[in-house]
Amino acid sequence: FASIDRLSGGLGEWEDACEMRDPGGKVCRIRGGCYINDLSKAERTACDCEFLGRIMDRHTIAGFRCCLD
């Protein structure tokens, strides 16, 4: 798998970029792919989609990327 790079997926990824909001509590940035049904295939696989999500909510369009240095 060493030669695999630049994969495009439909899920956004949680980032360690969080802030407190009142009301609503702590929100963190989710960015990357945007698997939302009303978007075109090109828009869903683009990497420029981003939004904020509350950390205690479950999001079916966001996940974690696990990396090893």
C-alpha positions in Angstrom: 0.0 0.0 0.0 3.0 2.3 0.0 2.2 3.6 -3.5 -1.4 4.5 -2.7 -2.1 8.2 -2.2 -4.6 10.9 -3.0 -7.6 8.7 -2.4 -11.0 10.5 -2.6 -13.8 9.4 -0.3 -17.2 10.6 0.4 -16.8 11.2 4.2 -15.6 14.2 6.0 -13.0 13.9 8.7 -13.1 15.3 12.2 -10.3 17.8 12.8 -8.7 18.8 16.1 -10.0 22.4 15.4 -12.7 23.0 18.1 -14.3 25.9 19.8 -16.9 26.5 22.4 -20.3 27.9 21.2 -23.1 29.2 23.4 -25.6 27.6 23.1 -24.6 24.2 21.8 -21.3 23.5 23.6 -18.1 22.4 21.9 -18.1 22.1 18.1 -15.2 20.9 15.9 -14.5 21.3 12.2 -15.3 18.4 9.8 -13.8 18.7 6.4 -12.9 16.7 3.3 -15.4 14.7 1.3 -19.1 15.6 1.6 -21.4 12.7 1.2 -24.7 14.5 1.0 -27.3 13.1 -1.4 -28.3 16.4 -3.0 -24.8 17.1 -4.2 -23.4 16.0 -7.5 -20.8 13.2 -7.6 -18.0 15.8 -8.2 -19.1 17.9 -5.3 -19.3 14.8 -2.9 -15.8 13.8 -3.7 -14.2 17.3 -3.6 -12.0 18.0 -0.6 -13.1 21.5 0.0 -16.3 20.8 1.9 -16.3 21.8 5.5 -18.7 22.4 8.3 -18.9 22.4 12.1 -20.3 19.5 14.2 -21.1 19.2 17.9 -18.8 16.7 19.4 -21.6 14.9 21.2 -23.6 14.3 18.1 -23.4 11.3 15.7 -22.7 12.2 12.1 -23.2 9.6 9.4 -21.1 11.6 7.0 -18.0 12.1 9.1 -15.3 9.8 10.4 -11.7 9.6 11.7 -8.5 9.1 9.7 -6.0 7.0 11.6 -2.4 7.7 10.6 0.9 6.3 11.8 4.0 8.5 11.7 
